[in-house]
Amino acid sequence: AINPNNGHMSSIVDVEPAEVELARRSLDDFRYFEAAITTARLSRYWAAFRNTLEVYLMRKVGCKVDQRLFDAFVFNAVNGSFFRFSDIVLKMSQAKVEAACRMMYYIGQGYA
């Protein structure tokens, strides 16, 4: 079992089976940019993404959310959830940075 509470987090975010499955399915995509990334770490990133997105969406309960706002929520949630992976990718060429960003936004949009 994956223990998401083994790091320094200000709140507890449980890794749900959907995040583990998404991490398993997207692992090869992420390993193209970081060979050492694990399913456990990627699962924690997806759990952080879900938690961040839920926080954004909670403020809009009962309201209509247009596509642009939803896309902004996904964009912000991705940018605030893939900590070490983002640090590694940002040291790569501009083309790889853009490819990694597109990949994360695409998968995040599908998961959201």
Rosetta blueprint (number, residue, H / E / L):
1 A L
2 I L
3 N L
4 P L
5 N L
6 N L
7 G L
8 H L
9 M L
10 S L
11 S L
12 I L
13 V L
14 D L
15 V L
16 E L
17 P H
18 A H
19 E H
20 V H
21 E H
22 L H
23 A H
24 R H
25 R H
26 S H
27 L H
28 D H
29 D H
30 F H
31 R H
32 Y L
33 F L
34 E L
35 A L
36 A L
37 I L
38 T L
39 T H
40 A H
41 R H
42 L H
43 S H
44 R H
45 Y H
46 W H
47 A H
48 A H
49 F H
50 R H
51 N H
52 T H
53 L H
54 E H
55 V H
56 Y H
57 L H
58 M H
59 R L
60 K L
61 V L
62 G L
63 C L
64 K L
65 V L
66 D L
67 Q H
68 R H
69 L H
70 F H
71 D H
72 A H
73 F H
74 V H
75 F H
76 N H
77 A H
78 V H
79 N H
80 G L
81 S L
82 F L
83 F H
84 R H
85 F H
86 S H
87 D H
88 I H
89 V H
90 L L
91 K L
92 M L
93 S L
94 Q H
95 A H
96 K H
97 V H
98 E H
99 A H
100 A H
101 C H
102 R H
103 M H
104 M H
105 Y H
106 Y H
107 I H
108 G H
109 Q H
110 G H
111 Y H
112 A L
